[in-house]
């Protein structure tokens, strides 16, 4: 067969394939969606995890738009139970994408009440409620002010809750399980040198400790200890000696990070475009967050085994830019530093000192 005939045959086959795709688009599309449903719908990642502490990132972004990241949200999974630290916008969708059933949520811990840390609560509470037909709302832990947050969400979504029960029935959506129940602890007590134990059950101990996010107060971080493994969440903070003390010896530190050198490029352009208010906000936020270098200093001072950066400012939609975001952080801390991405999972198995890492989407 000559090359000309081979080329002609290829063109004919390609045309037939394109034609088939057009003619059978509905059937092919339906089958593709069925295959996706087979692998994704009802997936329960929690049931497959090793015993120990498992940490997933359901949101590593900030209030600034980033198509690759949801608002601040982290998940701790121990003993088949799920605990949330903050719940920024988009966190519920990422939980579903990761195969982490909201119905398994035992408790939610808030670090502070900036909108980007709580604006994803409503869908999380809804999915937990109806997904498990829970008859009691989950406890919502936080320092003074959490009662106002819970009351606000409960009131704002009361009508919605009524609609769900009316539509699906009280067996599936029990009215008593709607919303959240505030569990207030005193920030003054969390300021103690070793922090304040705010949750203890089934071998898990959660300790709250104050951090410096002035003028936002109270603001706290959390340490989770279980099966000899531990993870610490900084919440939003500047340099905090209290964090370093409470995080001492932890396996993993999940710490917020803002890179001023990159943020300045944004405020300059905002100024150039006459958006003075937004430009000033960019300059203001520098003084109550930590740089990647300062987060690395905290990891070194606390002697943790690994550092993960979250609440990334400015947005980091391309991993090629991570070197610029990190700046000199690797000179400040010799351990592994990970720029957090939504969907990452870190497993700390019982009886080991290893940290296993993989992606859930």
GINOR-V787109 format. One record per residue. RES is the residue in three letters. NEAR is the number of other C-alpha atoms within 10 Angstrom. Layout:
RES;NEAR
RES;NEAR
This chain:
UNK;5
UNK;7
UNK;8
UNK;9
UNK;10
UNK;11
UNK;11
UNK;12
UNK;12
UNK;12
UNK;12
UNK;12
UNK;12
UNK;12
UNK;12
UNK;12
UNK;12
UNK;12
UNK;12
UNK;12
UNK;14
UNK;11
UNK;11
UNK;12
UNK;12
UNK;11
UNK;11
UNK;14
UNK;12
UNK;12
UNK;12
UNK;12
UNK;11
UNK;13
UNK;11
UNK;11
UNK;12
UNK;11
UNK;9
UNK;14
UNK;12
UNK;12
UNK;16
UNK;15
UNK;14
UNK;19
UNK;13
UNK;8
UNK;17
UNK;16
UNK;17
UNK;22
UNK;26
UNK;25
UNK;23
UNK;26
UNK;29
UNK;35
UNK;33
UNK;29
UNK;29
UNK;23
UNK;19
UNK;13
UNK;14
UNK;17
UNK;10
UNK;14
UNK;27
UNK;28
UNK;30
UNK;31
UNK;30
UNK;25
UNK;23
UNK;20
UNK;24
UNK;23
UNK;18
UNK;15
UNK;15
UNK;21
UNK;19
UNK;23
UNK;25
UNK;30
UNK;30
UNK;27
UNK;27
UNK;20
UNK;31
UNK;27
UNK;18
UNK;21
UNK;23
UNK;19
UNK;17
UNK;24
UNK;19
UNK;24
UNK;23
UNK;24
UNK;19
UNK;19
UNK;24
UNK;16
UNK;19
UNK;24
UNK;25
UNK;23
UNK;27
UNK;24
UNK;20
UNK;14
UNK;13
UNK;21
UNK;26
UNK;23
UNK;19
UNK;22
UNK;22
UNK;19
UNK;17
UNK;24
UNK;24
UNK;23
UNK;18
UNK;24
UNK;29
UNK;23
UNK;15
UNK;16
UNK;19
UNK;20
UNK;17
UNK;15
UNK;20
UNK;21
UNK;18
UNK;23
UNK;25
UNK;28
UNK;27
UNK;19
UNK;16
UNK;22
UNK;17
UNK;12
UNK;18
UNK;20
UNK;14
UNK;13
UNK;17
UNK;19
UNK;13
UNK;13
UNK;15
UNK;14
UNK;10
UNK;14
UNK;22
UNK;16
UNK;13
UNK;18
UNK;17
UNK;12
UNK;11
UNK;12
UNK;13
UNK;16
UNK;12
UNK;17
UNK;25
UNK;20
UNK;22
UNK;13
UNK;21
UNK;27
UNK;29
UNK;25
UNK;20
UNK;22
UNK;19
UNK;16
UNK;18
UNK;15
UNK;21
UNK;14
UNK;16
UNK;24
UNK;16
UNK;14
UNK;14
UNK;16
UNK;24
UNK;22
UNK;17
UNK;19
UNK;14
UNK;12
UNK;8
UNK;8
UNK;11
UNK;17
UNK;16
UNK;20
UNK;21
UNK;33
UNK;30
UNK;29
UNK;26
UNK;22
UNK;21
UNK;14
UNK;8
UNK;13
UNK;16
UNK;21
UNK;27
UNK;28
UNK;30
UNK;28
UNK;23
UNK;23
UNK;21
UNK;20
UNK;18
UNK;17
UNK;22
UNK;23
UNK;25
UNK;25
UNK;24
UNK;27
UNK;28
UNK;26
UNK;24
UNK;21
UNK;18
UNK;17
UNK;15
UNK;18
UNK;30
UNK;19
UNK;17
UNK;23
UNK;29
UNK;17
UNK;18
UNK;21
UNK;22
UNK;24
UNK;28
UNK;25
UNK;27
UNK;28
UNK;27
UNK;28
UNK;21
UNK;22
UNK;13
UNK;15
UNK;19
UNK;16
UNK;12
UNK;17
UNK;20
UNK;16
UNK;13
UNK;17
UNK;14
UNK;11
UNK;10
UNK;10
UNK;13
UNK;15
UNK;11
UNK;14
UNK;20
UNK;14
UNK;11
UNK;20
UNK;15
UNK;10
UNK;13
UNK;17
UNK;14
UNK;17
UNK;24
UNK;24
UNK;28
UNK;27
UNK;21
UNK;22
UNK;30
UNK;30
UNK;19
UNK;27
UNK;30
UNK;19
UNK;18
UNK;19
UNK;20
UNK;22
UNK;19
UNK;21
UNK;25
UNK;22
UNK;23
UNK;30
UNK;29
UNK;28
UNK;26
UNK;24
UNK;22
UNK;22
UNK;14
UNK;8
UNK;11
UNK;9
UNK;10
UNK;13
UNK;12
UNK;13
UNK;26
UNK;20
UNK;16
UNK;15
UNK;18
UNK;16
UNK;10
UNK;17
UNK;22
UNK;13
UNK;15
UNK;11
UNK;20
UNK;14
UNK;20
UNK;25
UNK;25
UNK;26
UNK;20
UNK;18
UNK;23
UNK;19
UNK;21
UNK;27
UNK;19
UNK;15
UNK;11
UNK;11
UNK;12
UNK;14
UNK;16
UNK;11
UNK;14
UNK;11
UNK;13
UNK;18
UNK;11
